[in-house]
Each structure stands twice: as C-alpha cells, then as structure tokens.
Amino acid sequence: MGVNITITDVGPRDGLQNLSRILSVAERASLIKSLIKAGISSIEIGSFVSPRAVPTMADTDSLFNLLEINDDVDYFALVPNFKGYQLAHSVGIKNVVLVVYASNSMSNSNVGMTMQEAEKSAIKIIKQAKSDRIKITATISVAFGCPFEGNIDPAISEKLVDKLSDAGADRLVLADTIGAANPRQVSALMNRLAEKNDPQFLGCHFHDTRAMGLANVYAASESGIRYFDTSIAGLGGCPFAPGSSGNVATEDVVMMLEQMGYRTGINLSKLLSTSKFAAKLTASESSGRTSSWLNSQYRG
C-alpha cells in the first residue's frame, strides 16, 4: 500500500491530565523523548491551562524549554482560550490545538461556554494564529456521542468543520471523546466530510471505552483519513465515561496500520519499550491490546 499515515501521540497531554499523581517536568520530558526515539514525530506535549484546574499540566512552558527543537518533530500544545494561546505563543510553540464542542452540555461542562461561545473563541484564536504563523489543529469534541445528550447529529459536526475550515484551521480532528462511536457511524461521517474536504485536512481521535477504538481507526482509514491521535500504552480517558479504558493505544494502531501496509515511520520494538516506560512512570498497566504479542516478538 505504501501510504503514509501520521500518528500524533497525545499521551503526554491527554494521557496524563487526569492522573492522580503529578509527574515532574523532567519525567514528562523523559516520556516525550522516549516517544521520539521510537520514531514518533508528532506529539501533543501538554496544555496551557490553569494549574489550579489541571495541576498535572502545570509548567508546560518549562517542559517545552527542556525539549530539543528540530525540523523532524512537531510539538503540539492544547490551549483552552485566548490567554492560553498567548502563553503558548510566548514560549515559541508552533502548533496549537484548540477544542470546540458538538454539544452544548459538553461545552458548558468543560469550559463554561455555549457551543457558539466556544466556536467564537476558537475562530478568534485561529485568526490570530494565522497572523502569527502558528499552525492550528481544531478538535471537535464529542463529534459522535455525548455523555449528556447521546448520539450527535452528524450535521452538527459537519457544520463545525465548515466554519473552522473557513476560518483558516490547518487541520480538523473529529474526536470520539467518550468512546461511543462505532465503525458504521465513523464511516458515514468521515465519508461525508472527505467528499467536501481534502482527507489530508482531516483527522480522528478515538477512545477505546467500548473496545471499538481500532475498528474505528480502520473505518476512518478506509474513508481516506491519514491522521490519527493515539496515546502510548492507552493512557488517558474521559472523566464523563465510567469504565473508560482510555485513548486508543499507539502501539495497537501502529501495529495494525503497518500490517495493513501503511507507513507510520515508527519502530514497534522501541515503541513497546516506550509503552512499558510509560506504564511504569504512571504506575499503571498498559491497556494496549497488542502488548502480549509484541512482547513475544521483541524479547529483551
């Protein structure tokens, strides 16, 4: 097949933000550096949010300053509002992630704004980022299902893609924030979006709450999507999804895509080592489904 697929590991942000234990800046940096050694060249390193609200993401500016800057690795940081964007810009972040919501309930719960207010804030950031020559990834949260409102009308996500695209976002990521999507839903929405947009402009972010994360990645790839958010060792999850097993594991997605003939540029043996390191660092077990098989292939 020989087609390139970009994997962005969101473990250092989405995977760590809800941890009860707060990792030091040095520990967070060591995880990021291990991901880079495994061949991951796109990493969401943290977020510029209030340390009182999310103490696990404190000092992301100091973290960024510990990382080696080169043309081979893209570092992303999430910003919740314009102030967060200004902080990210001030330390030299070149790739920013912002979030809008496909349901009012989720928007109010997460950021205390209506969908329209969050959308307006996002467009303001996008316009400033274009002026500052900073690339923007706009993520549509609960694009498939909401913990408060149930299934989301695909037309809502489609309209958000149109508006954010018109505003100048560099990429739109459809996020299954609570792991509620199924492959049929994914195919239907991503096929519709791919008809109107260059598939290279689109991405997906899946959680594995209902054990359909990999199936959803497959469905999206069949719709032409070539950009996926994943998390090393399956770290992360959504506080609104009881029993959530976190983000779809990077090692699972990479193994599946590579065996299907896609190119990710990621070394599975080194990725397995990074997964073990991440689990040890967070005092958790990897939720990657391929761990046993990978261990049998890459002993020592």
N, C-alpha and C positions, 0 to 999 in steps of 0.2 A: 504493500500500500504506500509506504514511504512518505506519508503526510505528517507534517509537524503539528504537534499539539502543545500548547503552553500550559504548564501547571503552575499555579500560584499557591504556595503553601501559606496558609493563614494561621498555622499553629501558634506562632509567637504572639498573635493578637487574639483571634477568636478562640484558639485553643487554651490560652492562659487566663483570659479575662475573668472567668468565673471560678478560678481556683481559690480554695480556702487558704492555701499557703502562698505567700507573696515571694516570688523569685527575685533575687537581686538582679541589678542591671547586668552584672558580669555573667550570671547564669543565663539570662535571656540572650545575651550576646553569644555565649558559647553554643546555644541551641541553633541560632541563626547561622553561625559559622559552620556548624556540622551539616546543616542543610545545604549550604553552598558547596561543601566538599563532596556531597553526594550528587552534585550536578544541577541542583535547583537554582534557577537564575531569576526567579520572580518570587519575592517574599513579602508578606504583609508583616512588618516588624512590630507594630504596636498602634496605639491611638493617642491622639492629643485631646484627652478628656479630663475632666476634673479629677484629681487624685482622691478627693473625698468620695466621689461617686464610684470610681473604679480604681481602687488602690493598686491593683495588680498591674496597671498600665502607667503608673507614676514614672516620671523621669525618662520618658521616651526620647526626649531631646538628648539626654546624656547617652542613652543607648545608641542612638544614631551616630553620635560622635565617636563611639568605640568601633564602628564598622568600617571596613575598608571600602572606599568608594572607587568603583571601576565601571567601565562600559559594559561589562559582561553580566552584571547583576542589577536588577531593578528592585529598589526598596520602596514599598508602599506603606502609607500610614493612613489610618482612618481618622476623619475629622467629623464631629457631630454638628458643628455650627461654624459660623464665620470666624469667631475667635479662635477656634481650634485650627482652622485653615491658616490664619495669620501666624500662629505658633509654628505650625509645620513649615510654612514658607520661610520663617525667620531662621530656622536651623538648616535650611538647604534641601528639604525633601522635594523631590522632583515628580513624585507620583502620589496622588492623593485619592483616597476612597471616601465617597460620601454615600449616605443612605437616605432613600425615600421609602415610602410605605404604600402598599396596595390596600391597606385598610385603615380607617380612622381609629379604630380601637387600638391597634398595634402602635400607631403613630403617637396617640395620646399616652399610652402606657410607657413607651420607651423614651420619648423626648418631650412630652407635654405639649405637643403641637398637633393641629389637624393635618390631614394629608396635604391640603392645599398650602398650609403654612410651611410644612417641611419641604414641599416642592418649590415654593418661592425662595426659601433659604438656599436650597440646592442650586437653583438657577443663578442666584447671586454669586455663589462660590464659583460655579463654572465660568461665569463671565470674567471674574477676577483672575481665575487660574489661566484663562486664555491670554489675558494681558501679561501675566507673569511667566508665561511659557511653561506652565506646570500641567502635566497630563492628569486628566480626571477619569476615574472609574466610578460610575454611578451604579450603585447596587439597589435593586428593587426588592425590599424585604417582604416576606410573606407573599411572594408572587403567585404561589399556587394554593396555599392554605393558611388560614389564620387561626390561632388558638381561641380567639373570641368570636369570630364571625364565620368560621368554617371555610368551605371552598370559595376561592376568589374567582370572580368572573374574569376570564382571560382578556376581555376588552379593557379592563382597568389597567392591567399590566401593559397591554399594547399601547394605550394612550400615554402612559408614563414614558415608555420607550420613545414614542414620537416627540413628546415635549422635551425630554432631556437630550435627545439627538439634535433637535432643532437648536437647543441652547448651546450645543458645542461639546458635549461629553465625548471623550475619546473611546470609551467602551461602556456598554450596558450589561450588567450582570443580573440575571434572574435568580433570586435566592429562594430556595425552599427552606426557609428559616427554621421550621419546626419538624422537618422531615415528614411532611404529609403527602407529598406528591407521589404519583405512580407513573410508570413509563408512558401510558396512553395520554395522560394529561401533558406530560413533558413534550411528547412528540407533537401533539396538537398545537400547543402554544409556540414551541420553537420553530415548527414548520411555518406557521403564520408569520412569525417575526422574520424568519430567513427569506421569505418571499419579498419582504419590503426593505430589508436591510442586508448589507454585506455580512455574511455569517462571521467574518473576522472581527466585526464590530461587537459581536455578542458573546456572552459567556454565561456559565451556570455555576451555582453554588448549592451543593446538596448536603443534607444531613441524613444520617442512617438510622433514624429513630425507629422506623418500621421495616428495617432491613431491605430497603429498596434503593439505597444510595447508588450502588454500582449499576443496577438496572437503569436508573435514571441517567447516569453518565452515558451509558450505552445508547439510550434513546436519543439523548441530545447530540451525541456524536453522529448518529445516523441522520440527524437533521442538519448536519454541516457545522456544528459548533466545534470550535478548536481551541477553546479557552475554558479552563476549569479551576475553581478554587477547591483545595483539598487541605487536610490537616494531618501532619505527621502523627502516627500512632492513633489516629482518630480522636485526637484531643478536642475538647470543646463540647458544645451543646447549647441548647436554648433553655433558659430558666422557666419558660412557659410550657415546656413539653415534658411532663413527668415520664421518667424512664428513658429519656433521650440518651442514645449512645454516642452522641457527638457528631462531628463532621465526618464525611466520608474520608476514610484513611488514605493518605497519599500513596502508601505502598500498595494498597489494593488497586487504586486507579492506575498507577504506573504499570503494574504487572499486567493488568487486563489490556490496557491500550498497547503496550509493547507486544504482547502475544497476538494482538489483532493486526499488527503490522504498522502501527503508528510510531512516530519517533518523538520521544519526550526529552532526550538528551540526559536522562537521569540514570545513574548507576544503581541497580537494585541491591547489590551487595552492600554498598556504602549506605544506601537508604535504610536497609534493615538495621545496620549499626546505629544510625541516627534515631530510628524508631525506638530501639532499646534504650538509648541515651535519654530520649525524651520521656519515656515511661519512668526511668529511674529518677530523673530530675524532678518530675511531678509526683513521685510516689504513687504511681497508678499503673495499671496494666494496659498494654496496647489493645485497642479494640479492633485492630486490623484483622481482617478475616484470613489473610494470606500468611500470617506470621508462622504458623507451624510448617507450611510448605516451604516458605522462604528459608526458615532455619534448617530444613533438611537439605536445601540446595547450597547454602553458603555457611557451612560449618566452620567454626574457627574464625 
